[in-house]
Amino acid sequence: MNVLIIGLGYAGTRFSQAFSNLDPAVTGNEPVEIAYVNRSPKSNGYRYFSDIETAVKEFEPAVVVVSVNDEYHIDVIKQLRGYRGFVICEKPLVHPQDDLDEVEASLKHTSGFALDLVERYSDASITLKQYVKDHNLRLVRANFYWGKDRINDHRPTSGVISEIIHPLDLVQWVSGGDAELELKDLQGIRSDFSISGTAVLDSAAITANLAGAVVTGYSSFVNILRKREVDLVFASPANKLIFATMIFDTPVWDIDYLRIWEKTNIGERVIVDLKTEIDESRPELNTIRKLIRLVGDAAGFAASGAEPSQPFADLPSSLKLQKLLNTIDADARTIGPVQYVVGSEREFFNDETNWERLG
Ligand SMILES: NC(=O)c1ccc[n+]([C@@H]2O[C@H](COP(=O)([O-])OP(=O)(O)OC[C@H]3O[C@@H](n4cnc5c(N)ncnc54)[C@H](O)[C@@H]3O)[C@@H](O)[C@H]2O)c1
């Protein structure tokens, strides 16, 4: 199976590792061949193309991964116009200023599409989603806190919309139903945290409605410690409150936690208490354990039409999410800009061993 990765930086490299570690059965034992398009070639043994058109024509990829920086997604997507294979696109789908009709038209002929919303592939979110469905729970209230430190990171970014997309998706994803999140109050903070500008939206706090439930949350790219938590309260058909909390990538990447419980007269009745297990004997899978599930689903679907383990974050749902992000970007009442460049120039730390640059 031929896989073309467009943009072989941090995210693209993780995709190459995920595809290289796929169970061969997924592709019907067809070996995975990887090629890439990048600003410049790398010495990694993969076939390099300097332009997308030639790569698609000559390499005939069954799967294309779009993992260039946010602001270039649209250019790449436009160049995929007419492509008939499967596209995996890094989040966010595009930059807030980009034309969504053009995105839709360009990807119209693809055989399938998945946005990389990798937390959908966590056992924590999968288990909660299933529990909510099986027990016909109705969301009453949700709150999230989702942040990491990207201060003085050397990669361009569209800002906090690239981070808040995860909890916005998760709340809707686990609570099921077709209702759309309606954003209400939006507040933000701007800063020069990123090389992408002097007043980029680095954090956002939202209030929203979702099918009668109230959703609140805060997300940030200047949170000095990584923190990824979603708390939810549901009502059961027997009119009991059911509580759930999900914590992701804590204390290390790939370790996620889910607890579901109800209150009783003698304390709490714990319904689910789950901490994801990782196979320590395979360090090559560190940080890509969830990604490999998404990649496996995409490869299986592209190879033989196999049903994915989860429905993909397809183009319609990705466009809906992008509209929410665009609203946050455009309408948040903001304070700042905060100045993180406190000296005469920005200070960069190129610590290749720092896993915090992920995500
Ligand atoms: N899902 C996640 O958790 C997650 C994690 C990290 C990054 N991302 C996303 O992945 C994307 C890439 O981020 P990154 O951290 O890998 O950045 P990066 O800067 O490390 O890599 C981007 C790569 O794309 C290449 N590139 C840029 N424009 C190009 C173009 N027009 N044609 C060909 N190559 C081009 C660059 O040379 C670079 O190698 C972003 O959209 C980011 O939001 C997602």
The ligand as an ORCA input file, in Angstrom:
! r2SCAN-3c Opt
* xyz 0 1
  N      -3.090     15.766     16.133
  C      -2.151     16.232     16.931
  O      -2.161     15.991     18.131
  C      -1.052     17.093     16.330
  C       0.180     17.165     16.954
  C       1.168     17.964     16.386
  C       0.885     18.659     15.223
  N      -0.332     18.555     14.640
  C      -0.636     19.267     13.391
  O       0.209     18.759     12.379
  C       0.529     19.809     11.462
  C       2.046     19.912     11.335
  O       2.590     20.244     12.597
  P       4.067     19.835     12.994
  O       4.111     19.981     14.450
  O       4.432     18.531     12.381
  O       4.900     21.006     12.282
  P       6.388     20.930     11.681
  O       6.788     22.330     11.423
  O       7.242     20.083     12.551
  O       6.230     20.152     10.300
  C       5.595     20.672      9.165
  C       6.330     20.119      7.938
  O       5.587     20.484      6.781
  C       6.510     20.931      5.790
  N       5.766     21.854      4.913
  C       5.226     23.042      5.245
  N       4.558     23.560      4.190
  C       4.669     22.648      3.198
  C       4.182     22.604      1.874
  N       3.417     23.586      1.390
  N       4.478     21.530      1.123
  C       5.237     20.530      1.613
  N       5.725     20.519      2.862
  C       5.445     21.569      3.650
  C       7.647     21.580      6.544
  O       8.832     21.541      5.762
  C       7.745     20.682      7.776
  O       8.644     19.602      7.557
  C      -0.145     21.060     12.000
  O      -1.371     21.251     11.314
  C      -0.388     20.739     13.462
  O      -1.518     21.412     13.998
  C      -1.271     17.782     15.182
*
